[in-house]
Amino acid sequence: MSFQKRLLSGEFVVLAEMNTPKGVDTTQLIQNARRIKGRVDAVIVPDMDDGVMRMSALAGAVLMHQQGMEALVHVYCRDRNRMALQADLLAAYALGIQSLIVVSGEEICNGDHREAKAVDDLDELGLLGAVRSLEKGTDLGGSDLTGAPSFTIGCAVPQCCDQSELDRQIELAAKKVEAGAKFILSPPVFDVGRFESFLGKVKSLNVPVISTVYLLKSVGAARYIATNEPGAGISEELIRRIRKASDRELECVRIAAETVKALKGLAQGVRIITLGWEHRLPEVLEYAGL
């Protein structure tokens, strides 16, 4: 069953996020994808996530399709103007990619090409409007299309530093839903109780919520997030658990899996982000019972 059909049917969906390589050797990407084939419903392919130049998400999604796996791609406004965005959307549909996630990209100054210039010709709402226009058979220049695409579009609520910022982002998410988003990706979940509170705030939007689980890779990573993103909800107890473990990497895998299991009865799906540890995705899925 496709991602779109599972979403519409209310079934729990499992998504794994995988970055494309920084180069043309796709061996590792394909090997990691094959390890989870049949165990996830689709692979999310970011487009130069964190402002790091990589092979395009469109190419990564096509590679997933060649392996018999469905793919969703991130679409940013940071790197392309409205003409290029529309061209890529048409290309994606023609290549069999029918699910998109409209997100805001990491600022260029935080990436590996700091001399690059951000485009931001459209914002996220403008991009959603462009998708809607294409689906109606017209581009943003007012010209008719020869054949119109049809997409399932999602949006994301980012990690927020405090409650007021979260409220602002939820208000923005409501506008994205009104503009055509059919599902929401949550911020990373490290505290299930906090996530339940988040669900209460977005319930009125009446769209499926897919939770996000990060695979913490070390005590240092957990401490960094807890210090620099206090809204993430990483507790001292969680950090101590990793620090005291005899095998810290395996403990991080178990923590991610436990979070996935706890979310299965709350959200309509989960997105698992391994931050370069895609080779450990099978373990996360195994411990989570998926």
Helices and strands as residue ranges (DSSP letters): H 3-9, E 13-17, H 27-36, E 42-45, G 49-51, H 57-66, E 71-75, H 82-94, E 99-102, G 108-110, H 124-135, E 152-156, H 163-178, E 183-188, H 192-202, G 203-205, E 209-214, H 219-228, G 230-232, H 236-244, H 248-263, E 269-273, G 278-280, H 281-287
